[in-house]
Amino acid sequence: MADRVLVIGSGGREHALAWKLAQSPHVKQVFVAPGNAGTANSGKISNSAVSVSNHAALAQFCRDQEIRLVVVGPEVPLAAGIVDDLTAAGVRCFGPTARAAQLESSKSFTKSFLDRHGIPTARWKSFTDPKAACSFINSANFPALVVKASGLAAGKGVIVASNKEEACKAVNEIMQDKTFGTAGETVVVEELLEGEEVSCLCFTDGVTIAPMPPAQDHKRLKDGDEGPNTGGMGAYSPAPQISKDLLLKIRETVLQKTVDGMRKEGIPYLGVLYAGLMLTKDGPKVLEFNCRFGDPECQVILPLLKSDLYEVMQAVINKKLSSSMPIWYEDSAAVTVVMASEGYPGTYPKGLEITGLSKAKELGLEVFHAGTALKDGKVVTNGGRVLTVTAIKEDLMTALQEANKGVAAINFKGSIYRKDIGYRAIAFLSQSR
């Protein structure tokens, strides 16, 4: 008996989730709410206009449509308690409760939690008063140059300053000018860590963890890591900078310790746990947690999953992950390149026609849609990050070349993208030859 599934969200991550879930023989239909042009009437996948913020109406929709699984893509509905409310209404939902999602929705909660459980992280302090934050920046005996809005700021609430003056300016912008709204009522000021940044994600049922292949995201807008911070301009997996031994260390000292710590504190964590880590000379340290798949990391991790995603997610909800651990393709690499609108991450136009999508498909690439919409039968731009062009090949070099070919085949006016996604991995691999 095949089931119906609902994916919440509208980005490239959600298109990738729907794409992977639709591959399961247990799934007959995948609704995406609100979805985008890529998830509109594509085989088993279609969009739904059901309200995502009205949890009672959503629960009713799930009962009416006999939805057997709801998968929540973004962090905002998780922090708003969508899993709590749907579960209470008898709907099976993949993702953490609102209390467990504090690992992402409150940076001050997370930093205290890390300290309580002896999980390595940058030195820090949180503030509700800008003057106190500035005096800490000026007097700390370490470079206190990273300023973060404690709440949710769409992945953009972190400012890495190059000097004390800049750090104080960031504090004032966040706390007085409210650049991130209420997310910046509390700020966390922390030590600037040096090293390579990587993303280590795992599935967890609150007890067992199942690590995914490590990935690296590229946050800066332009080649060579120049330009402003974005939600992410591309990613690749697996990240060769992480050896098997190091992955084991991260698994034990960060991922397992976090899941155990949450359980001990009476806040069991179920779903996907994403650790953003800095590989420092003193070992891996936690920069941040996300309580869901990253975007665009999801688009390079899910293609490497050999197992049935629907089965893995059901095992997580049933707290039986240990008996159905996911299996990954060992001899493959994936690269995704984001195509963004001119002006992103600032203001950008919408409604521009996109051409060449079928050409990219002919090249054997997966194009996951993000900010797209359908208008008079045409696919048009409808957001900052528009498409994520993904190549799955036997090695990173080939995957990068193929992804770039896909990007070159697709056109919309003023599109911006990086040509050097994965350059750190390629540099690392050529050094270690």
C-alpha positions as CSV (number, residue, x, y, z in Angstrom):
1,M,0.0,0.0,0.0
2,A,1.7,3.2,-1.2
3,D,1.5,6.4,0.9
4,R,1.1,10.1,0.5
5,V,3.7,12.5,1.9
6,L,3.7,16.2,2.5
7,V,6.9,18.3,2.3
8,I,6.8,21.8,3.9
9,G,8.8,24.5,2.2
10,S,9.5,26.1,-1.2
11,G,13.3,26.0,-1.8
12,G,15.9,23.8,-3.5
13,R,16.1,21.7,-0.3
14,E,12.4,20.9,-0.5
15,H,12.6,20.0,-4.2
16,A,15.5,17.6,-3.4
17,L,13.5,16.1,-0.5
18,A,10.4,15.6,-2.7
19,W,12.6,14.2,-5.5
20,K,14.2,11.6,-3.1
21,L,10.9,10.7,-1.4
22,A,9.2,10.2,-4.8
23,Q,11.8,7.5,-5.6
24,S,10.5,5.3,-2.8
25,P,8.2,2.4,-3.8
26,H,6.2,3.1,-0.5
27,V,5.3,6.6,-1.8
28,K,2.5,7.2,-4.3
29,Q,2.3,11.0,-4.1
30,V,4.3,13.8,-2.7
31,F,2.6,17.2,-2.0
32,V,4.9,20.2,-1.5
33,A,3.5,23.3,0.3
34,P,3.8,25.9,-1.0
35,G,6.5,24.4,-3.4
36,N,7.8,26.0,-6.6
37,A,7.9,25.5,-10.4
38,G,10.1,22.4,-10.0
39,T,7.7,20.7,-7.7
40,A,4.6,21.5,-9.7
41,N,3.2,18.4,-11.5
42,S,6.4,16.5,-11.8
43,G,5.6,12.8,-11.8
44,K,4.5,11.8,-8.3
45,I,5.2,15.4,-7.1
46,S,2.7,18.3,-7.0
47,N,2.2,21.5,-5.1
48,S,-0.5,22.2,-2.5
49,A,-1.9,25.6,-1.4
50,V,-2.6,24.5,2.1
51,S,-1.6,27.0,4.9
52,V,1.7,26.1,6.5
53,S,1.3,28.6,9.4
54,N,-2.2,27.5,10.4
55,H,-1.4,24.2,12.1
56,A,-5.0,23.2,12.7
57,A,-5.9,23.6,9.1
58,L,-2.8,21.7,8.1
59,A,-3.6,18.8,10.4
60,Q,-7.1,18.7,8.9
61,F,-5.6,18.6,5.3
62,C,-3.3,15.8,6.4
63,R,-6.3,13.8,7.7
64,D,-8.5,14.5,4.6
65,Q,-5.7,13.6,2.2
66,E,-4.5,10.6,4.3
67,I,-0.9,11.9,4.6
68,R,1.3,9.3,6.2
69,L,4.3,11.5,6.7
70,V,5.0,15.3,6.9
71,V,8.6,16.4,6.3
72,V,9.4,19.9,7.4
73,G,12.2,21.5,5.3
74,P,12.8,25.0,6.9
75,E,13.6,26.1,10.4
76,V,10.9,28.7,10.9
77,P,7.9,26.3,11.1
78,L,10.0,23.9,13.3
79,A,10.7,26.8,15.8
80,A,7.0,27.6,15.6
81,G,6.1,24.1,16.9
82,I,4.7,22.6,13.7
83,V,5.9,19.1,14.8
84,D,4.4,19.5,18.3
85,D,1.0,20.5,16.9
86,L,0.8,18.0,14.1
87,T,1.9,15.1,16.3
88,A,-0.7,16.1,18.9
89,A,-3.3,15.9,16.1
90,G,-2.2,12.4,15.3
91,V,-0.2,13.3,12.1
92,R,3.3,11.7,11.7
93,C,5.9,14.4,11.3
94,F,9.7,14.2,10.7
95,G,11.6,16.9,12.5
96,P,12.4,18.2,16.1
97,T,9.9,19.7,18.5
98,A,10.0,23.5,19.1
99,R,12.0,22.9,22.3
100,A,14.5,20.7,20.6
101,A,14.7,23.2,17.7
102,Q,16.1,25.8,20.1
103,L,19.5,24.4,19.1
104,E,19.0,26.5,16.0
105,S,16.4,29.1,17.1
106,S,18.4,30.3,20.1
107,K,22.2,30.7,19.8
108,S,22.5,31.6,23.5
109,F,20.6,28.4,24.5
110,T,23.0,26.4,22.2
111,K,26.2,28.0,23.5
112,S,25.2,27.3,27.2
113,F,24.2,23.8,26.2
114,L,27.6,23.1,24.6
115,D,29.4,24.4,27.7
116,R,27.2,22.3,30.0
117,H,28.0,19.1,28.0
118,G,31.7,19.8,27.3
119,I,31.2,20.0,23.6
120,P,34.0,22.0,21.9
121,T,33.0,25.5,20.7
122,A,34.4,29.1,20.5
123,R,34.7,31.1,23.7
124,W,31.6,33.4,23.9
125,K,29.3,35.6,25.9
126,S,25.7,36.7,25.3
127,F,24.3,40.2,25.8
128,T,21.0,42.1,25.9
129,D,22.8,45.4,26.3
130,P,24.9,46.8,23.4
131,K,27.2,48.8,25.7
132,A,28.1,45.7,27.7
133,A,28.7,43.8,24.4
134,C,31.1,46.5,23.1
135,S,33.1,46.6,26.3
136,F,33.5,42.8,26.2
137,I,34.7,43.1,22.6
138,N,37.3,45.7,23.6
139,S,38.5,43.9,26.7
140,A,38.4,40.1,25.8
141,N,41.7,38.3,25.9
142,F,40.9,36.6,22.6
143,P,39.7,38.0,19.2
144,A,36.0,38.5,20.1
145,L,35.0,39.4,16.5
146,V,32.1,37.2,15.6
147,V,28.7,38.8,16.3
148,K,25.5,36.8,16.0
149,A,21.8,37.6,16.4
150,S,20.6,34.9,18.8
151,G,17.3,34.2,17.0
152,L,16.5,33.1,13.5
153,A,17.7,35.3,10.7
154,A,17.4,33.2,7.6
155,G,21.1,32.1,7.8
156,K,22.3,35.7,7.5
157,G,22.5,36.7,11.2
158,V,26.2,36.3,11.6
159,I,28.8,39.1,11.1
160,V,32.5,38.2,11.1
161,A,34.3,41.5,11.8
162,S,37.9,42.2,10.9
163,N,38.5,44.5,13.9
164,K,37.0,45.6,17.3
165,E,35.5,48.7,15.8
166,E,33.7,46.8,13.1
167,A,32.5,44.3,15.7
168,C,31.0,47.1,17.9
169,K,29.3,48.6,14.8
170,A,27.8,45.1,14.1
171,V,26.4,45.0,17.7
172,N,24.8,48.4,17.3
173,E,23.3,47.5,13.9
174,I,21.8,44.3,15.3
175,M,20.6,45.7,18.7
176,Q,19.7,49.3,18.0
177,D,19.0,49.5,14.3
178,K,17.4,46.0,14.5
179,T,18.8,44.8,11.2
180,F,17.5,41.3,12.0
181,G,14.3,42.4,13.9
182,T,13.5,40.6,17.1
183,A,16.2,37.9,16.3
184,G,18.8,40.4,17.5
185,E,17.3,41.3,20.9
186,T,20.0,39.0,22.3
187,V,23.4,38.9,20.7
188,V,26.2,36.3,21.1
189,V,29.8,37.7,20.8
190,E,32.3,34.9,20.2
191,E,35.9,34.2,19.4
192,L,37.0,34.2,15.8
193,L,38.1,30.6,15.0
194,E,40.7,29.9,12.2
195,G,40.4,26.8,10.0
196,E,38.3,25.0,7.4
197,E,34.6,25.1,7.8
198,V,32.5,21.9,7.2
199,S,29.0,20.7,7.6
200,C,28.4,17.3,9.4
201,L,24.8,16.2,9.4
202,C,23.2,13.1,10.8
203,F,19.8,11.5,11.1
204,T,18.8,10.7,14.8
205,D,15.9,9.1,16.6
206,G,16.9,10.7,19.9
207,V,19.3,7.8,20.8
208,T,21.1,6.5,17.7
209,I,22.8,8.8,15.2
210,A,23.4,8.0,11.5
211,P,26.0,10.4,10.1
212,M,25.7,11.6,6.5
213,P,28.7,12.2,4.2
214,P,30.3,15.5,5.3
215,A,29.7,18.5,3.1
216,Q,31.1,22.0,2.6
217,D,29.0,25.0,1.8
218,H,30.2,28.3,0.1
219,K,28.5,31.3,1.9
220,R,30.2,34.2,0.1
221,L,28.5,35.5,-3.1
222,K,31.6,35.7,-5.3
223,D,34.5,33.5,-6.5
224,G,37.4,33.2,-4.1
225,D,35.1,33.7,-1.1
226,E,34.6,37.4,-1.8
227,G,31.5,39.6,-1.5
228,P,28.7,39.5,1.1
229,N,27.4,36.5,3.1
230,T,24.5,34.6,1.5
231,G,22.3,31.7,2.4
232,G,24.8,29.6,0.4
233,M,26.0,29.7,-3.2
234,G,27.0,26.1,-3.7
235,A,28.1,23.0,-1.9
236,Y,29.9,19.6,-2.4
237,S,30.0,16.3,-0.7
238,P,31.8,14.3,0.5
239,A,34.4,16.8,1.9
240,P,37.8,15.1,1.5
241,Q,39.3,17.4,4.3
242,I,37.5,15.1,6.8
243,S,39.3,11.7,7.1
244,K,37.5,8.6,8.4
245,D,39.2,9.1,11.8
246,L,38.1,12.7,12.0
247,L,34.6,11.9,11.1
248,L,34.5,9.3,13.9
249,K,35.8,11.9,16.3
250,I,33.1,14.4,15.2
251,R,30.5,11.7,15.5
252,E,31.4,10.9,19.1
253,T,32.5,14.3,20.5
254,V,29.8,16.4,18.8
255,L,26.9,14.6,17.2
256,Q,26.4,11.8,19.7
257,K,27.2,14.0,22.7
258,T,24.6,16.5,21.6
259,V,21.8,13.9,21.1
260,D,22.7,12.3,24.5
261,G,22.8,15.8,26.2
262,M,19.3,16.8,24.8
263,R,17.9,13.5,25.9
264,K,19.3,13.8,29.4
265,E,17.8,17.3,29.6
266,G,14.4,15.9,28.8
267,I,14.3,17.4,25.3
268,P,14.7,14.3,23.0
269,Y,16.0,15.4,19.6
270,L,14.5,13.6,16.5
271,G,15.1,14.4,12.9
272,V,18.2,15.8,11.1
273,L,20.9,17.5,13.2
274,Y,23.3,19.6,11.3
275,A,26.6,20.7,13.0
276,G,28.5,23.6,11.3
277,L,32.1,23.0,12.4
278,M,35.4,24.7,12.2
279,L,38.4,22.3,11.9
280,T,40.8,24.2,14.1
281,K,44.4,23.1,15.0
282,D,42.9,22.1,18.4
283,G,40.3,19.9,16.8
284,P,36.8,20.3,15.5
285,K,34.7,23.0,17.2
286,V,31.0,23.8,16.8
287,L,30.1,27.0,15.1
288,E,26.4,26.5,15.0
289,F,23.6,23.9,14.8
290,N,20.8,23.7,12.4
291,C,17.7,21.6,13.2
292,R,17.1,20.5,9.6
293,F,18.9,19.8,6.3
294,G,21.0,22.7,5.0
295,D,20.2,24.4,1.8
296,P,22.2,23.8,-0.5
297,E,23.9,20.9,1.4
298,C,20.7,18.8,1.1
299,Q,21.0,18.9,-2.7
300,V,24.5,17.2,-2.6
301,I,23.8,14.8,0.3
302,L,20.5,13.2,-0.7
303,P,21.8,12.2,-4.2
304,L,24.5,10.1,-2.3
305,L,21.9,8.2,-0.3
306,K,21.5,4.7,-1.5
307,S,18.7,3.8,1.0
308,D,15.0,4.7,0.8
309,L,14.6,8.1,2.4
310,Y,11.0,7.3,3.3
311,E,12.1,4.2,5.2
312,V,14.9,6.1,7.0
313,M,12.5,8.9,8.1
314,Q,9.8,6.4,9.3
315,A,12.6,4.6,11.3
316,V,13.5,7.9,13.0
317,I,9.9,8.6,14.0
318,N,9.5,5.0,15.2
319,K,12.8,5.3,17.2
320,K,14.1,2.3,15.4
321,L,17.0,3.9,13.5
322,S,19.6,1.4,14.8
323,S,17.8,-1.4,12.9
324,S,17.6,0.5,9.6
325,M,20.8,2.6,9.3
326,P,21.0,4.4,5.9
327,I,23.6,3.2,3.3
328,W,25.5,5.7,1.2
329,Y,27.1,5.5,-2.3
330,E,30.8,5.3,-1.4
331,D,32.3,6.0,-4.9
332,S,30.4,9.1,-5.8
333,A,30.7,12.9,-5.3
334,A,28.1,15.6,-5.8
335,V,28.5,19.3,-6.5
336,T,25.7,21.9,-6.6
337,V,26.0,25.4,-7.9
338,V,23.4,28.0,-7.0
339,M,22.1,30.4,-9.7
340,A,20.9,33.6,-8.0
341,S,19.1,36.7,-9.0
342,E,21.0,39.9,-9.8
343,G,21.1,42.0,-6.7
344,Y,21.0,39.0,-4.2
345,P,21.4,39.0,-1.2
346,G,19.9,42.5,-1.4
347,T,16.9,43.4,-3.5
348,Y,16.4,41.7,-6.8
349,P,13.9,41.5,-9.7
350,K,11.3,38.7,-10.0
351,G,9.4,37.2,-12.9
352,L,12.3,36.8,-15.4
353,E,11.9,33.9,-17.8
354,I,14.3,31.0,-17.3
355,T,15.5,29.0,-20.4
356,G,17.7,26.0,-20.9
357,L,16.3,23.8,-18.1
358,S,15.7,20.8,-20.5
359,K,19.3,21.3,-21.9
360,A,20.7,20.8,-18.4
361,K,18.5,17.8,-17.9
362,E,19.9,16.3,-21.2
363,L,23.4,16.7,-19.8
364,G,22.4,14.3,-17.0
365,L,22.1,16.9,-14.3
366,E,19.5,17.3,-11.5
367,V,18.2,20.9,-11.4
368,F,16.6,21.6,-8.1
369,H,14.3,24.6,-8.2
370,A,14.4,27.3,-5.4
371,G,13.0,30.7,-6.1
372,T,11.0,29.8,-9.2
373,A,7.3,30.0,-10.2
374,L,5.1,29.2,-13.2
375,K,3.7,32.1,-15.2
376,D,1.7,31.5,-18.4
377,G,3.3,28.1,-18.8
378,K,6.8,29.5,-18.5
379,V,9.3,29.0,-15.6
380,V,10.2,32.4,-14.1
381,T,12.4,33.7,-11.3
382,N,10.7,34.3,-7.9
383,G,13.4,34.6,-5.3
384,G,17.0,35.4,-4.5
385,R,18.4,31.9,-5.0
386,V,16.7,30.6,-8.1
387,L,18.1,27.2,-9.0
388,T,20.6,24.7,-7.7
389,V,22.3,22.8,-10.5
390,T,23.6,19.4,-9.2
391,A,26.0,16.9,-10.8
392,I,26.6,13.4,-9.3
393,K,29.8,11.8,-10.6
394,E,32.6,9.4,-9.6
395,D,34.8,12.3,-8.3
396,L,34.7,15.9,-7.3
397,M,36.6,17.3,-10.3
398,T,34.3,15.7,-12.8
399,A,31.2,16.7,-10.8
400,L,32.3,20.3,-10.7
401,Q,33.0,20.4,-14.4
402,E,29.6,18.9,-15.2
403,A,27.7,21.2,-12.8
404,N,29.4,24.2,-14.5
405,K,28.3,22.9,-17.9
406,G,24.7,22.8,-16.6
407,V,24.9,26.3,-15.3
408,A,26.2,27.5,-18.7
409,A,23.2,25.9,-20.4
410,I,20.6,27.7,-18.3
411,N,19.8,31.4,-18.8
412,F,17.9,34.2,-17.1
413,K,18.7,37.9,-17.2
414,G,21.4,39.0,-14.7
415,S,22.0,35.5,-13.2
416,I,24.9,35.3,-10.7
417,Y,26.8,32.2,-9.7
418,R,30.2,31.0,-8.6
419,K,32.5,29.1,-10.9
420,D,34.8,27.8,-8.1
421,I,32.5,25.7,-5.9
422,G,34.6,22.9,-4.4
423,Y,37.9,24.8,-5.0
424,R,39.0,24.1,-1.4
425,A,38.5,20.4,-1.8
426,I,40.4,20.4,-5.1
427,A,43.3,22.3,-3.6
428,F,43.3,19.9,-0.6
429,L,43.3,16.9,-3.0
430,S,46.1,18.2,-5.2
431,Q,48.2,18.9,-2.0
432,S,47.8,15.5,-0.6
433,R,48.6,13.6,-3.8
